Amino acid sequence: MKKQQMNEKKLPLRREKVDWKPGNMLYPVPAVMVSCKREGEKPNIITVAWAGTICSTPAMLSISVRKERHSYDIIKETGEFAVNLVSKELVRAADYCGVKSGKDVDKFADMKLTPCTLKHIKVPGIEESPVCLSCRVVDIRHLGSHDMFLAEILGVTVDSRYMDEKNKFHLNQAGLVAYSHGEYFELGKKIGSFGYSVRKTDKKSTGRRKKR
């Protein structure tokens, strides 16, 4: 009830900045499910919030993982992992895979997730995810609390249900999830598109609309 009242509370008109000590306040971020696997063992999943694109050509991304996490040694030894995007149907599984250890549980089985074969790596993706990114580790940066795995994206596997008759992929219809300050949110209303702030308006069509 208090949280609801806080969300509905009107902000004061006067802005005032408050300084805090250094911390990770770069929100929202994607919450992704990273699958990994040693040969001869069951696959595991770790949910990661510190993940992002780092290069377009070659296509690369990074994930940051604590050394004490069960998946850390698996990814370091195999040099492979898959990043699986999280939809609203997967958010409970994503949370579970972020708080439970693969040392103690079989996350695929517990969350009734289906491993799927990926073309470029031996690690399985998650069938229920709308997008699976096959990744190969190219470098590991030791930063402090986390190590950053820099990886090349070898292939992208998508759910064909979000493809239209012209083979256009409608990712934003998948109900993707973002993580912000300890909470999960489904992406909502579209408020713009890349470059819209400088896009020229078609004066002829605008004129026609005015005459009508």
C-alpha positions as CSV (number, residue, x, y, z in Angstrom):
1,M,0.0,0.0,0.0
2,K,2.8,2.4,0.9
3,K,4.6,1.6,-2.3
4,Q,1.5,2.3,-4.3
5,Q,1.0,5.6,-2.5
6,M,4.6,6.5,-3.3
7,N,4.1,5.7,-7.0
8,E,1.0,7.8,-7.2
9,K,2.5,10.7,-5.2
10,K,3.0,13.9,-7.3
11,L,6.6,15.1,-7.4
12,P,7.3,18.6,-6.1
13,L,7.9,21.2,-8.8
14,R,11.2,22.3,-7.4
15,R,14.1,20.0,-8.3
16,E,16.9,19.4,-5.7
17,K,19.8,17.1,-6.2
18,V,21.1,14.8,-3.4
19,D,24.7,13.4,-3.4
20,W,25.3,9.7,-2.6
21,K,28.4,7.6,-2.3
22,P,29.6,5.7,-5.5
23,G,27.3,2.9,-6.5
24,N,25.7,1.1,-9.4
25,M,22.7,3.3,-10.3
26,L,22.8,2.8,-14.1
27,Y,19.2,1.6,-14.5
28,P,17.2,0.1,-16.1
29,V,19.3,-2.7,-17.5
30,P,18.5,-6.0,-19.3
31,A,18.1,-9.0,-17.0
32,V,19.4,-11.9,-19.1
33,M,19.6,-15.6,-18.5
34,V,23.1,-16.9,-19.3
35,S,23.3,-20.7,-20.0
36,C,26.5,-22.6,-19.8
37,K,27.6,-26.2,-19.7
38,R,30.6,-28.4,-19.1
39,E,30.9,-31.5,-21.2
40,G,29.3,-34.5,-19.5
41,E,27.4,-32.3,-17.0
42,K,23.9,-30.9,-16.9
43,P,23.6,-27.3,-18.3
44,N,23.2,-24.5,-15.9
45,I,21.7,-21.0,-16.0
46,I,22.8,-17.8,-14.2
47,T,20.8,-14.6,-14.4
48,V,22.9,-11.6,-15.0
49,A,22.0,-7.9,-14.8
50,W,25.5,-6.6,-15.7
51,A,25.4,-7.3,-19.4
52,G,25.6,-5.1,-22.4
53,T,26.6,-4.5,-26.1
54,I,30.3,-3.4,-26.5
55,C,30.9,-3.6,-30.2
56,S,29.0,-3.7,-33.5
57,T,31.7,-5.1,-35.8
58,P,32.5,-7.7,-34.8
59,A,29.3,-8.2,-32.8
60,M,30.4,-8.4,-29.2
61,L,28.8,-8.2,-25.7
62,S,30.0,-8.5,-22.1
63,I,28.7,-10.1,-18.9
64,S,30.1,-9.5,-15.5
65,V,30.1,-12.4,-13.0
66,R,31.3,-12.8,-9.4
67,K,34.1,-15.4,-9.1
68,E,32.3,-17.3,-6.4
69,R,29.3,-18.0,-8.6
70,H,29.0,-21.7,-9.8
71,S,28.7,-20.6,-13.5
72,Y,32.0,-18.6,-13.3
73,D,34.3,-21.5,-13.6
74,I,32.2,-23.2,-16.2
75,I,32.3,-20.2,-18.5
76,K,36.0,-19.6,-17.8
77,E,36.9,-23.3,-18.6
78,T,34.7,-23.8,-21.7
79,G,35.0,-20.3,-23.1
80,E,31.4,-20.4,-24.2
81,F,28.0,-19.3,-23.1
82,A,24.6,-18.3,-24.4
83,V,22.7,-15.1,-23.5
84,N,19.0,-15.7,-23.5
85,L,16.7,-12.6,-23.4
86,V,13.9,-12.6,-20.8
87,S,10.3,-12.2,-21.6
88,K,7.5,-11.7,-19.1
89,E,6.7,-15.4,-19.2
90,L,10.3,-16.1,-18.1
91,V,10.6,-13.5,-15.3
92,R,10.0,-15.9,-12.5
93,A,12.5,-18.4,-13.9
94,A,15.0,-15.6,-14.3
95,D,14.6,-14.5,-10.7
96,Y,15.0,-18.2,-9.5
97,C,18.1,-18.7,-11.6
98,G,19.6,-15.5,-10.1
99,V,19.1,-16.6,-6.4
100,K,19.6,-20.4,-6.6
101,S,23.0,-22.1,-7.2
102,G,23.5,-24.7,-9.9
103,K,25.6,-26.6,-7.3
104,D,22.4,-27.4,-5.5
105,V,19.6,-27.5,-8.1
106,D,18.9,-28.3,-11.7
107,K,17.5,-25.0,-12.9
108,F,16.3,-26.2,-16.3
109,A,14.3,-29.0,-14.6
110,D,13.0,-26.9,-11.7
111,M,11.7,-24.1,-13.9
112,K,10.5,-26.6,-16.6
113,L,12.8,-24.9,-19.2
114,T,13.8,-26.7,-22.4
115,P,17.4,-26.8,-23.6
116,C,17.7,-26.1,-27.3
117,T,20.6,-26.8,-29.6
118,L,22.6,-23.8,-30.9
119,K,24.5,-23.9,-34.2
120,H,27.8,-22.4,-33.1
121,I,28.5,-23.6,-29.6
122,K,28.0,-26.7,-27.5
123,V,26.1,-24.8,-24.8
124,P,22.3,-25.1,-25.1
125,G,20.0,-22.1,-25.3
126,I,16.7,-21.7,-23.6
127,E,13.8,-22.7,-26.0
128,E,11.3,-20.5,-24.3
129,S,13.5,-17.3,-24.8
130,P,12.7,-15.1,-27.8
131,V,16.4,-14.6,-28.6
132,C,19.5,-16.7,-27.8
133,L,22.9,-15.2,-28.5
134,S,25.7,-17.8,-28.9
135,C,28.9,-16.3,-27.4
136,R,32.6,-17.2,-27.4
137,V,34.8,-15.6,-24.7
138,V,37.7,-13.6,-26.1
139,D,39.0,-11.9,-23.0
140,I,38.4,-11.8,-19.2
141,R,38.9,-8.5,-17.3
142,H,39.5,-8.7,-13.6
143,L,37.7,-5.7,-12.2
144,G,37.0,-6.2,-8.5
145,S,33.8,-7.8,-7.1
146,H,33.1,-9.0,-10.7
147,D,35.1,-10.3,-13.6
148,M,34.0,-9.1,-17.1
149,F,33.8,-11.7,-19.8
150,L,34.2,-10.1,-23.2
151,A,32.7,-12.3,-25.9
152,E,32.1,-12.4,-29.6
153,I,28.5,-13.2,-30.7
154,L,28.8,-16.1,-33.1
155,G,25.2,-16.4,-34.0
156,V,21.7,-15.3,-33.1
157,T,18.8,-17.7,-32.8
158,V,15.2,-16.2,-32.6
159,D,11.7,-17.4,-32.0
160,S,9.9,-17.6,-35.4
161,R,6.6,-16.6,-33.8
162,Y,7.8,-13.0,-33.9
163,M,8.6,-13.1,-37.6
164,D,6.0,-11.7,-40.0
165,E,5.3,-12.7,-43.6
166,K,8.2,-10.5,-44.9
167,N,10.6,-12.1,-42.4
168,K,10.8,-9.0,-40.3
169,F,11.5,-9.8,-36.7
170,H,9.3,-7.9,-34.2
171,L,11.3,-8.3,-31.0
172,N,9.4,-5.6,-29.1
173,Q,6.3,-7.8,-29.3
174,A,7.9,-10.4,-27.1
175,G,7.2,-8.7,-23.8
176,L,10.8,-8.1,-22.9
177,V,11.8,-7.5,-19.3
178,A,14.1,-4.8,-17.7
179,Y,15.6,-4.8,-14.2
180,S,15.7,-1.5,-12.2
181,H,16.8,-1.0,-8.6
182,G,15.8,-4.5,-7.5
183,E,12.5,-4.8,-9.5
184,Y,11.5,-6.3,-12.8
185,F,9.5,-4.4,-15.4
186,E,7.9,-5.3,-18.7
187,L,8.8,-2.8,-21.4
188,G,5.8,-0.6,-22.1
189,K,4.6,2.1,-24.4
190,K,6.7,3.2,-27.4
191,I,7.7,6.9,-27.1
192,G,10.0,7.3,-30.0
193,S,12.4,5.6,-32.5
194,F,16.1,6.0,-33.2
195,G,16.7,9.4,-35.0
196,Y,13.1,10.7,-34.7
197,S,14.3,13.9,-33.1
198,V,16.1,15.0,-36.3
199,R,13.8,13.3,-38.8
200,K,12.4,15.7,-41.5
201,T,8.7,15.8,-41.8
202,D,7.2,15.2,-45.2
203,K,5.8,18.7,-45.9
204,K,3.6,17.6,-48.7
205,S,1.8,15.0,-46.6
206,T,1.6,17.5,-43.7
207,G,-0.1,20.0,-46.0
208,R,-2.5,17.4,-47.2
209,R,-3.5,16.6,-43.7
210,K,-4.1,20.3,-42.9
211,K,-6.4,20.7,-46.0
212,R,-8.5,17.8,-44.8
